[in-house]
Amino acid sequence: MQKKNIYDPNFLSNLEMSHDLAEYDLDEVERQFVQLLSLENLDKKIRDNPSLTEALEIAIEEAVADAYENDGEADHCHLFLQRILYRINRMKLFWYDSLSNYDNECSPYLAGIRNRIEFAWQEWEREQLGLNSLKEENIENGLRKRADADLEPEATETDCYFRNEMTQKGYRCLLAISSLDGLVEASQLSRMIGGVSNEVQSMLTRLLIEEYGAGRLPRKHSSYFAEMLMELGMETEPEAYFDLVPWQVLANINHSFFLCDRNRHFLRYIGGLLYTEISVPYAFNNYKVCADRLSLSEKAQGYWDLHIKVDKMHGQWMLNDVAIPLIDDYKKFAWEMLLGYDQQKFISARAGKAVAREALEADQE
């Protein structure tokens, strides 16, 4: 498949170069950024013509200020920044598409954009939680206490909406948004299992193999998600519903990319994965209760059924065979697993509320 050369030295000339973000068309800047990603020899073209990125640079600078340095409530800025990050991060996975789509995966310019956004964003995320006391906790007790609490937590308003109120329109919206991650499930984990062999690595590999259906496509967990979409007559192409995804869900995905791409944050990643595996059965049971109430078929809810069954076991694997053994190996830094756990819990809850808002809006249309 030949790559179409869309390079146009004037393709940014129509952008408003205003320093007032309220007057700035972030959607247009993003469209131009997508064109930049497709340019051959991107870094050379930027060196030869710096004006190509002038609008993007201004938009990122002002969006970072509005999202992370001021009140942190500028949703359109959060969405713009998370979509930019996602478009860069997704090149770390192979999508079985045109090889030319990866020409710029090692671009220093794109790496610089990613690092600038992530630095501000991750600092802001840390400020959302009071985390200074984590170093003083008993790590094993802290992990076990958290895991026990999140196996069967008290129902939140979001949980009750998913169980008792969401209509089929809302359910379809839930699937559409969740498909961005569900159709490439466990991909970030695959980036964390290389290196020296030991018991922890072996258990992470076992977890990945189960998520990937032991190499049999029909049993891969993402295949079950695709079956749900097909049963409801929805698109099964990855990223088909990208434009529906709230920034909070994109932040959840990008956070996983951030951690798995940096070995220094391995323990934070483990803590986050532990929370995910522990909490999924309860969360997915909400969706199953809704599907049963709507009299949907087994195929239209099979992905939830699968995870409710297997992730209780996966959570115990993560706790007893991964997280707890790492405490002795990394005594000085083991508290970072608590940080990773608490951050993932916060980010996941925020994403869940955003999905509920979108589903409720779909219900009311």
N, C-alpha and C positions, 0 to 999 in steps of 0.2 A: 504494500500500500504506500504510494508516494505521498510525501508530506506536501501540502499546499503551502507555497510561500506567500504569507499574507503581509510581509513586511512593507510598510508604507511609511516613509520618513516623516510624513505630515499627519500621522493618524492621531496624534495628541493635540493637534492645533486647535480643535474646536472646544477643548475643555475650558471651563471658566477657571481662571487662575486667582480666584478670590481667597483671601485669608479668613473669611468668615465661613466657618464650617456649615452654618445653617443654610448658606447659599451654595454650598459645594455639593455637587452631584456625585455622591460616593458610589452609586450604582454604575455610573458612567466610568468612573476611575477603575472600578473593578473589571468592567468589560475591557478596558484598555490593558489592564494587568494581564488578563487572560491572553490577549494578543501578544503581549511581551513574552509570556511563557512559551509561545510557539515560534519565536524568532530564532533563526539559525545564528550561531555565534553571538548569543545575547550579550555577553559581557563586552565583546569587542564593539558591538553596535552602540552600547551605552557609552563606552569610552569615546567613540567617534562622534556621538551625538548625545551629550548629556541631557538635552531638553526632552529626550524620550521619557525620562522618569521624573521630570520636574513636578507634574501634577500628582503622581503617586507619592513622592516624597512629602509634599505639602499635606496631602490627605492623611498619610500615616502619622505624621508629626502631630497634627491637630486632633486626629481621632484618638491617639494615645493619651493626649492631654485631657480630652473630654471624658474618656472612658476610665482612666486609671489615676489621674492626678487631681481631678475636680470632685464631683459628687459621685462618680461611678455609675450614674443612672442613665447615661446616654445610650439607649439600646441600639440605635442605628450605628453608632460608632463601634460598640461591641460586636455587632453582626459583621460589619465591614472587616474588622481586624481578624475575627475568627475565620471568616471565609478566605481571607488572604492566606492566613496560616495553614488552613486545611489544604488549599490548592498547592502549597509548597510541600506540605507533609505527605500528601498522597503519593508523591513521586518516590517515596521510600518503599512503596509496595508495587508489585508488578500486576498489571491489570489485563494482561494478554490482549493488548491493543497495539497500535502502531509503535514501533521502536522509536520513531522520531519524537514521540511525546516525552521521551526521557533525555533528549539532547542536553537539557539545561539542569539535570538533576544535581550536578556538582557545581553549579554556578556560584561563585563567590558573592555576586550581587544578591542573589536570592537568599543565600545563607545569612548575609548581613541583615536583610529585611526580617527574616525569621528571628534572628537573635535580638534585634532591637525590639520587636513586638513582644517576644517571650520574656525578655528581661523585665519590662514594665508590667506585663500581665502577671507573671509569676510573683512579683513583689506584691502586687495588688491582691492576688489570691491569698498569699500568706497573711495579709492584714485582715482578711475576713474572719479569721479564727484566732482565738487566744491560744497560742501553741507553746508559750515559753515554759509552761510547767511540765511538758512532756518528758524532759530530761530527768525529772525527779521521780517519775513513776517506776514501779517495778514492771519491767517490760513483759514478762510472761503473764503476770496477773492482769496487766492492762489489755493484752491481746485476748486472753481468754474471757475476760469480763465483757469486752466489746463484742466478741463473737457470740457469746450467749445472749446478749441483749438484742442483737440484730437478727437472730434466727426467727424470733417471734416478737417483733416490736409492737408497740401500741399503734393502732390504726390512725393515720393522719387524715386530714381533710382530702388530700390528694388520693389516698388509698380508697376512701369511701366513694369518691366520685368514680374512679375506675370500676369499682365493684358494682355499685348500685345505680349509677345514673347514666353512664356513657352509652350512647346509642350506637347503631351500626355505622353511622357517619363518623362519629368520634373514633370508633374502633378502626375504621379504615384510615383515618388520619394518624392514629397511633402507629399502625403498621407502616404507613408511608414514611413517617419521620424515623422510626426505628430501623427501617431498611438500610439507611446509610451505613450503619454499623453492623446490623444483623447479617447482611449479605457478604461481609468480609470478616466474620467473627473470628476472634483469636489471632488475627494477623499480627498485632503488636507483640503478643506472647512469643510468636515464632522468632522474633528478633532478640529474645532474651535467653535463649537456651544454648547458644554456642559457648565455646570455651572449655575449661577443664571439667572433666567428668567427676561427679561425686553424687551422693545420695540426693541432695537438693536438686541438682540439675536433672537427675534421672526422674524425680517426681514431677518436675515441671515439664519434662519431655512426655511423660505418661499422660499428663493433663492435656497437653497439646494434641497428642495422638487421639485421645478420646474426642476432643473438640473437632478434629478433622476426620472422624469416622473411621479411624484405622486405615486410611487411604482409600476408602470406598466412598465415592462421591454421593450416592444416595443416602449414606448414613452421616455425612458431614453435617454439622449442626446448621450451617448456613443453607443447606439444601432443604431442611425442614422449614426454614423461614421463607424460602422461595415458594415452597408448596402452599404456605398460608396465603401468600400474595396471589398465586395462580388461582386458588380456590375462590377468591373474591374478585377475580377478573382484573387484578392490578398488575402494573408493570413489574417485571422481575429483573430488569437491567439495573446493575449497581449505579447508584447516584441518580436514578430516574426522578426522585423526589427531592433533590438537593435544595431547590429553592424554597421548600416548605420548612426546612430545618431551622429551629430557633438557635440563637447564638449560644444559649446555655448548653444545648446538646452538642454543638460543634466544639465548645470549650471542653466538654467531657472527653471527646475523641482526641482533640489536640493535646490535652493534658497527658493522655496515655502515650501519644507520640513523643511528647517532651521527655517523659521519664524513660521510655524504652530506648531512646536514642542517646542516652548518656549513662554510661556504666556507673558513674559516681552516684547516680540516683537509684541504683538497683534496689536498695532496701525500701525506699519510698514506693517503688513500683510494686514490690512484694506486698507491702502493707495495703496498697490500693487494690491489688488483685485479690487479696484475702477478703477485703470488704465486699468486693463484687461477688465472689463465689458464695460467701456467707449469706448475702442479702437477696440474691436473685430468686431463690425459691419462694420467699414471701411476696416479693414484688410481682413475680410472674403469676402467682396464684390469683392476684387481683384481676389480671387480664383473663385468666381462665374462668374465673367466676363470672366475669362480664360475658365472655363468649358462650358459656352455658346458659346464662340468662337470655341471651339473644338467639339461642337455639342454633348456633353455628356448628358446622360439621367438625369431625375430628381433625381433618386436614387443615381447617381454618384456625386451629388452635394448637396444632401438634408441636410446634416449637416450644410453647409454654410448657406443655406436658413433659416433654423431654427434659427440660432444665429443672423443673420441679423435682423430678426423680433423681437426676444425676448430680445436681449441684450441691445437694446436702452432703453427699460423699466428697465432692471436690472441695467443699469448704473445709471439711475435716482434714483432707490431705494437705491443703494449704496451711492450716493451722499447725497440725502436729508433725508434718513431715517436711515442711519448708520454713515457715516463720520461726517456730520455736527452736529448731536446730541452729538457725542463723544467729540467735542471741549469743551463744557461746563463741561463735566465730568472729563476731563484730561487737564485742562488749561496749566499746566506746560509742559506737554509732547505731546500736540496735534500736534506740529510741526513734530513729527515722522511720521505722516500720509503723510506729504509732502515728507519726506525722502523715505518712502515706495513707493510712487507714482513715484517719479523721478527715483529711482533705478529700479523699474519694467519696466518703459519705456525704460531705457537704455539697460537693460538685454534683453528685448523682441526685441528691434531693432537689437541688436547684433545677437540674434538667428535667426531673419528673414533674415539677410544678409547671414548667414551661410547656411540656407536652400536654399536660392536663388543660392548660389555658387554650392551646391550639385545638385540642379535641373538643372542648366545650364550645368554642367558636364554630367548629364544624357542625356540632350538634344543633346549633341555633340557626344555621343558615337554612 
